[in-house]
Amino acid sequence: MVEVTRRFKKGWMKLRIAEIVKETHDTKTFFFVDDEEGGRAFDYTAGQYLTFRFDELGQRPIARSYTMSSSPCEADYVAVTVKKIQGGQASSYFLDFSKVGDVLRARGPIGRFCYEPDKDKGHLAMVAAGSGVTPFVSMLREYANALGSPGTPQRMTLLVAYRSTQDLISWPVLTKCDKIAGVRLITTLSREQVPGFWSGRIDQALLEKAFAGEYSKTTFMTCGPQEMMDLTATFLREQGVPEAQIKMESYDN
Ligand SMILES: Cc1cc2nc3c(=O)[nH]c(=O)nc-3n(C[C@H](O)[C@H](O)[C@H](O)COP(=O)(O)OP(=O)(O)OC[C@H]3O[C@@H](n4cnc5c(N)ncnc54)[C@H](O)[C@@H]3O)c2cc1C
C-alpha cells in the first residue's frame, strides 16, 4: 500500500539546486535539496508536482509547475525535468541561466495524478508526448522494480511520442525499465523513421496497435499536449473504458 502524503513543509520552501543533468538539446533535469536542512525536503507520491515562484524574471512575479521526475523512494533529493519553451520565462531561466547552488522557492507536493492501488486496474498504461513523460518517469522509477507487490501495478506500459532521437527525454531510465519483466516501452517518433521505434504521432491507429484487447483491464493515464490527451480520452471512451479509468494531467498553468 503506497502511503498518502506524509512529511511536508507548509508554504514556500527554499530548494537548492544540487545537480543539473542535460537530457537533450532543450531539456535538463534539476536535482534539489532542502536549503536549510539538506536532503529531501518532503515526501510525495509519484505523479505529483511542485509550483515554483519566480519574483524577478519579469515585471511581475510568476508561478510555474513542474512534475517530479525522481522517485519518492529516492531519499536524498527531488528532481524535476524541464523542457525549454522558446521565449518561455521560467523554462528559459532553468535551461539557460540556473546553476548549481541557486536557491528557488517552491511549494508542494501538489496533485492527484497518481496510481491509486485501491481503485486502479492491475495494468497501468501511460500515454505521453514530449515533456509529458515526466510523471511516468517517476512512476516507472517507483514501481517497475516491485511490480505485483502491494500498492503497485502488476504491469506497466509506456507509450511515448518524441519528435526524433534528439528528443529522447529520460532515455537511460526508460530503456533500463524496459528490460524489467512486466514493463513495456513503446516509443514513437513523429518526425523521424528509425528502426526499433514506431513512427508517427499518437493517434487512434497507434493507440489501437498498442492497447488492443487491454481496455477492460487497464487504467490509462495521459500527459502531454491537450490535443493528444483529448484524442486519447475520446478513443478510450469509444472502446468502453470507464471515465474513472482515464486520467489526464494538463500542463497549462
Ligand atoms: C501540473 C503541471 C506540471 C508540469 N510539469 C512540467 C514538467 O515536468 N516539465 C516541463 O517542462 N513542463 C511542465 N509543465 C509546464 C510548465 O509549468 C510551464 O508551463 C512551461 O515550462 C512553460 O513555462 P515558461 O514560463 O517557460 O513559458 P511562458 O513564459 O509561460 O510561455 C511562453 C510562450 O510559450 C507558450 N507555451 C507555454 N507552455 C507551452 C508548452 N508546454 N508548449 C508549447 N508552448 C507553450 C505560451 O503560450 C507562451 O506563448 C507543467 C505544468 C503543469 C500545470
The ligand as an SDF file (V2000), in Angstrom:
LIG
                    3D

 53 58  0  0  0  0  0  0  0  0999 V2000
    0.8330   20.3990  -13.2900 C   0  0  0  0  0  0  0  0  0  0  0  0
    1.8950   20.8210  -14.2750 C   0  0  0  0  0  0  0  0  0  0  0  0
    3.0610   20.0720  -14.3790 C   0  0  0  0  0  0  0  0  0  0  0  0
    4.0390   20.4450  -15.3180 C   0  0  0  0  0  0  0  0  0  0  0  0
    5.1820   19.6910  -15.3860 N   0  0  0  0  0  0  0  0  0  0  0  0
    6.1450   20.0330  -16.2740 C   0  0  0  0  0  0  0  0  0  0  0  0
    7.3430   19.2610  -16.3780 C   0  0  0  0  0  0  0  0  0  0  0  0
    7.5340   18.2740  -15.6470 O   0  0  0  0  0  0  0  0  0  0  0  0
    8.2690   19.6360  -17.2910 N   0  0  0  0  0  0  0  0  0  0  0  0
    8.0880   20.7260  -18.1190 C   0  0  0  0  0  0  0  0  0  0  0  0
    8.9860   21.0160  -18.9260 O   0  0  0  0  0  0  0  0  0  0  0  0
    6.9580   21.4790  -18.0310 N   0  0  0  0  0  0  0  0  0  0  0  0
    5.9980   21.1670  -17.1320 C   0  0  0  0  0  0  0  0  0  0  0  0
    4.8700   21.9420  -17.0220 N   0  0  0  0  0  0  0  0  0  0  0  0
    4.7810   23.1760  -17.8500 C   0  0  0  0  0  0  0  0  0  0  0  0
    5.4550   24.3250  -17.1280 C   0  0  0  0  0  0  0  0  0  0  0  0
    4.7410   24.6230  -15.9240 O   0  0  0  0  0  0  0  0  0  0  0  0
    5.4960   25.6310  -17.9360 C   0  0  0  0  0  0  0  0  0  0  0  0
    4.2140   25.8830  -18.4400 O   0  0  0  0  0  0  0  0  0  0  0  0
    6.4830   25.5880  -19.0990 C   0  0  0  0  0  0  0  0  0  0  0  0
    7.8000   25.3490  -18.6070 O   0  0  0  0  0  0  0  0  0  0  0  0
    6.4560   26.9370  -19.8410 C   0  0  0  0  0  0  0  0  0  0  0  0
    6.6650   27.9590  -18.9200 O   0  0  0  0  0  0  0  0  0  0  0  0
    7.5170   29.2660  -19.3150 P   0  0  0  0  0  0  0  0  0  0  0  0
    7.4270   30.2290  -18.1720 O   0  0  0  0  0  0  0  0  0  0  0  0
    8.8560   28.8510  -19.7800 O   0  0  0  0  0  0  0  0  0  0  0  0
    6.7370   29.7830  -20.5950 O   0  0  0  0  0  0  0  0  0  0  0  0
    5.7320   31.0400  -20.6560 P   0  0  0  0  0  0  0  0  0  0  0  0
    6.5130   32.2820  -20.4270 O   0  0  0  0  0  0  0  0  0  0  0  0
    4.5890   30.7620  -19.7340 O   0  0  0  0  0  0  0  0  0  0  0  0
    5.1840   30.9110  -22.1280 O   0  0  0  0  0  0  0  0  0  0  0  0
    5.8820   31.3880  -23.2480 C   0  0  0  0  0  0  0  0  0  0  0  0
    5.1130   31.0650  -24.5050 C   0  0  0  0  0  0  0  0  0  0  0  0
    5.1210   29.6460  -24.7250 O   0  0  0  0  0  0  0  0  0  0  0  0
    3.7840   29.1490  -24.7870 C   0  0  0  0  0  0  0  0  0  0  0  0
    3.7900   27.8620  -24.0590 N   0  0  0  0  0  0  0  0  0  0  0  0
    3.7180   27.6830  -22.7180 C   0  0  0  0  0  0  0  0  0  0  0  0
    3.8040   26.3590  -22.4140 N   0  0  0  0  0  0  0  0  0  0  0  0
    3.9290   25.7150  -23.5870 C   0  0  0  0  0  0  0  0  0  0  0  0
    4.0660   24.3400  -23.9260 C   0  0  0  0  0  0  0  0  0  0  0  0
    4.0810   23.3670  -22.9830 N   0  0  0  0  0  0  0  0  0  0  0  0
    4.1960   24.0150  -25.2410 N   0  0  0  0  0  0  0  0  0  0  0  0
    4.2020   24.9660  -26.1990 C   0  0  0  0  0  0  0  0  0  0  0  0
    4.0710   26.2940  -25.9320 N   0  0  0  0  0  0  0  0  0  0  0  0
    3.9420   26.6650  -24.6440 C   0  0  0  0  0  0  0  0  0  0  0  0
    2.9170   30.1650  -24.0950 C   0  0  0  0  0  0  0  0  0  0  0  0
    1.6010   30.1380  -24.6220 O   0  0  0  0  0  0  0  0  0  0  0  0
    3.6540   31.4640  -24.4440 C   0  0  0  0  0  0  0  0  0  0  0  0
    3.2920   31.9060  -25.7240 O   0  0  0  0  0  0  0  0  0  0  0  0
    3.8750   21.5880  -16.1170 C   0  0  0  0  0  0  0  0  0  0  0  0
    2.6830   22.3290  -15.9890 C   0  0  0  0  0  0  0  0  0  0  0  0
    1.7180   21.9530  -15.0740 C   0  0  0  0  0  0  0  0  0  0  0  0
    0.4690   22.7760  -14.9590 C   0  0  0  0  0  0  0  0  0  0  0  0
  1  2  1  0
  2  3  1  0
  2 52  2  0
  3  4  2  0
  4  5  1  0
  4 50  1  0
  5  6  2  0
  6  7  1  0
  6 13  1  0
  7  8  2  0
  7  9  1  0
  9 10  1  0
 10 11  2  0
 10 12  1  0
 12 13  2  0
 13 14  1  0
 14 15  1  0
 14 50  1  0
 15 16  1  0
 16 17  1  0
 16 18  1  0
 18 19  1  0
 18 20  1  0
 20 21  1  0
 20 22  1  0
 22 23  1  0
 23 24  1  0
 24 25  2  0
 24 26  1  0
 24 27  1  0
 27 28  1  0
 28 29  2  0
 28 30  1  0
 28 31  1  0
 31 32  1  0
 32 33  1  0
 33 34  1  0
 33 48  1  0
 34 35  1  0
 35 36  1  0
 35 46  1  0
 36 37  1  0
 36 45  1  0
 37 38  2  0
 38 39  1  0
 39 40  1  0
 39 45  2  0
 40 41  1  0
 40 42  2  0
 42 43  1  0
 43 44  2  0
 44 45  1  0
 46 47  1  0
 46 48  1  0
 48 49  1  0
 50 51  2  0
 51 52  1  0
 52 53  1  0
M  END
$$$$
